[in-house]
Amino acid sequence: MNNWALNVLCCPSCGGGLYLRNARYVNENVEDGALACHNCFKLYPIVDYVLRFARMENYSKNFGFQWNKFAKTQLDSHSGHPISRERFFRTTGWKPEDMQGKCVLDVGCGAGRFAEVALSAGANVVALDYSNAVDACWKNLRQHSNLVVVQGNIYRMPFKPECFDFVYCLGVLQHTPNVRKAFIALPDQVKKGGKLVVDVYPKLFLNILWPKYWLRPFAKRIPQKSLFRIVKVMVRYLLPISLAIGRVPLIGRKLRYLIPVANYEGIYPLSKEQLKEWAIMDTFDMLSPKYDQPQSLETLAGWFKSSNLQNIDIFRAGFFVGRAVKECSSEYSSLD
């Protein structure tokens, strides 16, 4: 952690200010120590450069397993392709030059695929995740002096209100226990005049045809290591079938979704080895989450309209996407 993070942090229990205790520095980063609350005196450990406001074991442990197993797979610097960068700027509609020197909150950072993009734009990034994927994120991006990594709960984020110029939450909300409540937590983090972007899995009638949704109720109960071994076998035998079906003219790209493995041929410019690696990673991602709750476009639009947001734009880009600007007025219209 860097000392500049103290300007945005607060106690998630009482909202009090925090100060460092027993900090051990390596260069300008705090490797170990604790954050103490001025008001309620609670202590929050700093372990291996990561600020810890959450228990290590929680509902997101499958993502911790996944992103430590595939720590670098989705990083553009590793894949050699601007896959994350293109998705980030296409989804947010932001411009890199607008993010230079700004304070950015990445909610659900995983191994840091989008944090890497924001950092490359010159932003000061606070990357938050509930799982121990934060360890992969720090290891991947620790060379950036403008990065702070936080393990924390989206429902009780350890940040002062309205501290961030840009807040994004991509690929995350549907995996929380209460998606609406998770969304409600986000606008409060945005500065007046700042920008918010989220996306959610689309709730569609055709989802009933997707094998993911009738396999997952069983798969999510399987221990992670056992499920991972099963997924590797599935990919070994089913990915070639999916690839063959996907190459059928006209209908192949649609029909291949009936095979329960992730297949990115023709979507991303990946090598044969990368296609297999991404297939294992995202097939596990499909089957392992404790929560997977798609949302309708109308529901997402309703959340935005009931918040203190303006210039709302709701659309589909694979996922359902919502983006908006925080109003500059001091009044807040709650969803409750």
Sequence and secondary structure as in RCSB ss.txt:
>XXXX:A:sequence
MNNWALNVLCCPSCGGGLYLRNARYVNENVEDGALACHNCFKLYPIVDYVLRFARMENYSKNFGFQWNKFAKTQL
DSHSGHPISRERFFRTTGWKPEDMQGKCVLDVGCGAGRFAEVALSAGANVVALDYSNAVDACWKNLRQHSNLVVV
QGNIYRMPFKPECFDFVYCLGVLQHTPNVRKAFIALPDQVKKGGKLVVDVYPKLFLNILWPKYWLRPFAKRIPQK
SLFRIVKVMVRYLLPISLAIGRVPLIGRKLRYLIPVANYEGIYPLSKEQLKEWAIMDTFDMLSPKYDQPQSLETL
AGWFKSSNLQNIDIFRAGFFVGRAVKECSSEYSSLD
>XXXX:A:secstr
  GGGGGTB  TTT   EEEEEEEEETTEEEEEEEEETTT  EEEEETTEEE S SSSTTHHHHHHHHHTTTTT 
HHHHSS HHHHHHHHHH   HHHHTT EEEEES TTTHHHHHHHHTT EEEEEESSTHHHHHHHHHTT TTEEEE
E  GGG  B TT EEEEEE S GGGSS HHHHHHTTGGGEEEEEEEEEEE B  GGGGG THHHHHHHHTTS HH
HHHHHHHHHHHHHHHHHHHHHTSTTTHHHHGGGSSS   TTTS   HHHHHHHHHHHHHHHH  S    B HHHH
HHHHHTSSEEEEEEEESSSEEEEEEE SSS      
